[in-house]
């Protein structure tokens, strides 16, 4: 089972790490590599940006 949930601002470090891993080898480099966890946290907390997290094998 896969559950999808809205990411909380407190998950900014995880989201930033995943973004950097996903886009680190793109050509040209993605501007997402310049985003910090603090910036992502602020964007999520203010509602400027939204993110979703997919969780596999969860019981919801």
Secondary structure as the mmCIF struct_conf table of DSSP 4:
data_model
#
loop_
_struct_conf.conf_type_id
_struct_conf.id
_struct_conf.beg_label_comp_id
_struct_conf.beg_label_asym_id
_struct_conf.beg_label_seq_id
_struct_conf.end_label_comp_id
_struct_conf.end_label_asym_id
_struct_conf.end_label_seq_id
STRN STRN1 UNK A 2 UNK A 6
HELX_LH_PP_P HELX_LH_PP_P1 UNK A 7 UNK A 8
HELX_RH_3T_P HELX_RH_3T_P1 UNK A 9 UNK A 11
HELX_RH_AL_P HELX_RH_AL_P1 UNK A 12 UNK A 23
TURN_TY1_P TURN_TY1_P1 UNK A 24 UNK A 25
BEND BEND1 UNK A 27 UNK A 28
HELX_LH_PP_P HELX_LH_PP_P2 UNK A 29 UNK A 30
HELX_RH_3T_P HELX_RH_3T_P2 UNK A 31 UNK A 34
HELX_RH_AL_P HELX_RH_AL_P2 UNK A 37 UNK A 46
TURN_TY1_P TURN_TY1_P2 UNK A 47 UNK A 47
BEND BEND2 UNK A 48 UNK A 49
STRN STRN2 UNK A 52 UNK A 56
BEND BEND3 UNK A 57 UNK A 57
#
